[in-house]
Amino acid sequence: MTDFLCSEAGLAGLQVASGGEADLHGVCLPEPVDLDGGGSGCEPTALVQANPIGVNVQTEGFDLGRIQDGVVYRDNTRTLDATELPVPGAVGGLEE
């Protein structure tokens, strides 16, 4: 799916059911320059916002990178609900 808006759903903006597949893509379009000196910003073309859950993934082993390519998750109570949560990367700078 490309260039979409999922907002104010009853539960989840998007759901990948058990055994399901999804590929989400968006880009960042420049906003017009603000004449009051605020500069320019970015208007996403793929937006998941104002949902209790941004995306629910029920497929084990699903690559979460497939739902992140240019997709903006904004103002959801919880961004991700999944059967498997990603393992965070190592934090640098810790002494052994």
C-alpha distance (Angstrom), angle and dihedral (degrees) to the residues before:
residue distance angle dihedral
M1 . . .
T2 3.78 . .
D3 3.79 134.9 .
F4 3.81 100.9 13.3
L5 3.80 142.9 142.4
C6 3.81 122.1 -145.3
S7 3.79 111.3 -178.6
E8 3.80 142.6 154.5
A9 3.80 96.1 9.9
G10 3.78 120.0 169.3
L11 3.82 91.4 -115.7
A12 3.82 119.1 -17.2
G13 3.78 129.0 16.7
L14 3.81 89.9 -147.8
Q15 3.78 132.7 11.0
V16 3.79 129.7 -165.0
A17 3.81 103.4 -162.4
S18 3.78 124.1 -147.0
G19 3.80 107.3 -63.6
G20 3.79 90.5 7.0
E21 3.79 129.5 139.5
A22 3.80 131.4 -142.8
D23 3.78 138.3 169.8
L24 3.79 116.5 -174.1
H25 3.80 124.1 -171.6
G26 3.76 137.0 175.3
V27 3.77 141.6 156.6
C28 3.76 135.7 -141.5
L29 3.80 112.9 -111.9
P30 3.79 117.0 -160.4
E31 3.79 114.2 -112.4
P32 3.79 119.6 -135.3
V33 3.79 115.1 -87.2
D34 3.79 112.4 -91.7
L35 3.81 107.8 -119.5
D36 3.82 90.3 -148.1
G37 3.80 90.1 67.9
G38 3.79 98.2 -97.5
G39 3.79 91.5 127.4
S40 3.77 125.9 -139.9
G41 3.75 128.4 -53.2
C42 3.75 141.3 -174.7
E43 3.79 127.8 -89.1
P44 3.82 111.2 -160.9
T45 3.80 118.9 -138.4
A46 3.82 93.2 -156.8
L47 3.79 111.7 52.2
V48 3.80 133.7 167.5
Q49 3.80 108.9 -174.1
A50 3.80 146.0 156.3
N51 3.81 97.2 15.3
P52 3.80 128.5 131.6
I53 3.85 85.9 -123.6
G54 3.80 121.2 18.2
V55 3.80 96.3 -154.5
N56 3.81 132.7 -3.4
V57 3.82 115.6 -156.3
Q58 3.82 117.3 -168.9
T59 3.82 97.6 168.9
E60 3.81 113.1 102.7
G61 3.80 113.0 -131.7
F62 3.82 92.9 16.9
D63 3.82 111.6 159.1
L64 3.81 104.2 -121.4
G65 3.81 89.3 -158.9
R66 3.82 86.0 76.6
I67 3.81 90.5 69.3
Q68 3.81 97.8 42.0
D69 3.82 106.6 60.0
G70 3.79 101.4 120.7
V71 3.82 92.7 -31.4
V72 3.81 115.8 138.5
Y73 3.82 118.2 -151.0
R74 3.81 108.7 -161.7
D75 3.81 134.3 173.7
N76 3.80 96.6 -8.6
T77 3.81 115.5 147.4
R78 3.82 87.4 -131.1
T79 3.79 121.5 9.9
L80 3.83 99.8 -157.3
D81 3.79 134.6 23.7
A82 3.80 111.6 177.9
T83 3.79 143.6 157.0
E84 3.83 87.7 -122.6
L85 3.77 123.6 29.2
P86 3.81 120.0 -149.5
V87 3.79 117.9 -100.6
P88 3.80 108.6 -117.4
G89 3.79 117.9 -119.8
A90 3.78 122.2 -108.4
V91 3.78 117.6 -81.7
G92 3.79 112.1 -128.1
G93 3.77 127.1 -137.7
L94 3.79 100.0 48.2
E95 3.79 117.2 135.7
E96 3.80 115.9 -130.0
